[in-house]
Amino acid sequence: MGCSNCGTSKDGKPSGCKSNGGCSTGGCNRMNVHDWLANLPFSDPESGCRIVEVSFNQGSRKEFYRNSTTQALGKGDVVSVEGVSGFDVGEISMTGEIVRLQLKKKGIEERSPDFKKVLRRATEKDVEVMQQNKAREKEALVRSRAIARRLKLDMKMSEVEIQADGRKATFFYIADDRVDFRELIKLYAGEFRLKVEMRQIGARQEAAKVGGVGSCGRELCCATWLSDFKSVNTTAARYQNLSINQSKLSGQCGRLKCCLNYELDTYLDALQNFPENADTLQVAKGTANLIKKDIFKNLMWYVLPDSNKQYPLTIERVRKIRQMNLQNVVPDTLDPVEVNTGKPKEPESGFVDLVGQISLKALEKADRKKKHGHHKHHSQQAAGGSRNPEGRPPGNGGNRDVKPPQDGGKREPRRPGPPPPPQQRGGGGKQR
């Protein structure tokens, strides 16, 4: 069966995928190039591009090969290509007219005879041999670092890539200066019994090989599509009004983020409309210093001495104050504009909230009445009232002025008698 992630056929493809989402050949997790020209019709199918892009080692290395076979190869197919004194196995990552555009962008001639050829679709034996040789890469990396440390070479071994047939190994290293590794190559050739190629890379190329997720939440640009690493400096951050914080402006490679150059041209074009030599303005309260420029609102923000308040000024106002200062005229105030920094008001909804319009006086009155009756009942029990077996208080709610009927007749009110003697008060206490 074919791979469910990349949707490739079963011809020459190992079945099943790993838990990390990639094929057993290690290509699906980096196959994120979308061919947006795939469905466009062409009048002459024979004039289609015969060059394909093949990725190796989970997309860390990509090269172009000529499809000299009669088979129609598609994205995700595992193929065997020409290598150094042998063959190598990779996965096709790009085909069709989009490859022709990439060749034009990189200045490579499509009809150049320097392209290596695609030999065939990878067989199960080719894939098995490749997996056996790829399993030696981690051990070879550890051993190569130990040998380089023994020779006291100022270099860092980043990655070891062994060719699918096991006849060649490429050692990627990082070094600040030139390194004499002639003796190192002899030791590597004798240790690993294969042809050795040394290739120097930078910190950005190492991050591209390792991969990862950036602060934006997406996969690193250098690990997916970015191939040209242009120099980035802090001037690009200043033009975009970014705080010079090394920890926030640096990527996983330890250098400034490549994305600082993406919007730099837009900022440079917008800043051409702002007045020059307007870093300071003279007003009656002192010298106003420029702190930032807002290209979206066309405002320039200033601060006055002995104050942390920021004053936004329009471009026209800054030019006017600048002309007055050139004429030795000092205005009284900056005349800043009002900027609404709060959130916009949300539109009123179609329903009406009636919670605040319901009167709760009736509920509160019933609650108070209930609490009052509860406290009155407890006070009657504290006064010595007892309950009958049915749970009702004696008499009529414990009222001593009403005498209960003895013969079933009407109740007669009790007549007040003389007060009891002093020694009998207090509920039957001892007589003095």
Summary of the structure (lengths in Angstrom):
residues: 432
radius of gyration: 43.8
end to end distance: 110.9
largest distance: 136.3
contacts: 1042
relative contact order: 0.06
helix: 29%
strand: 19%
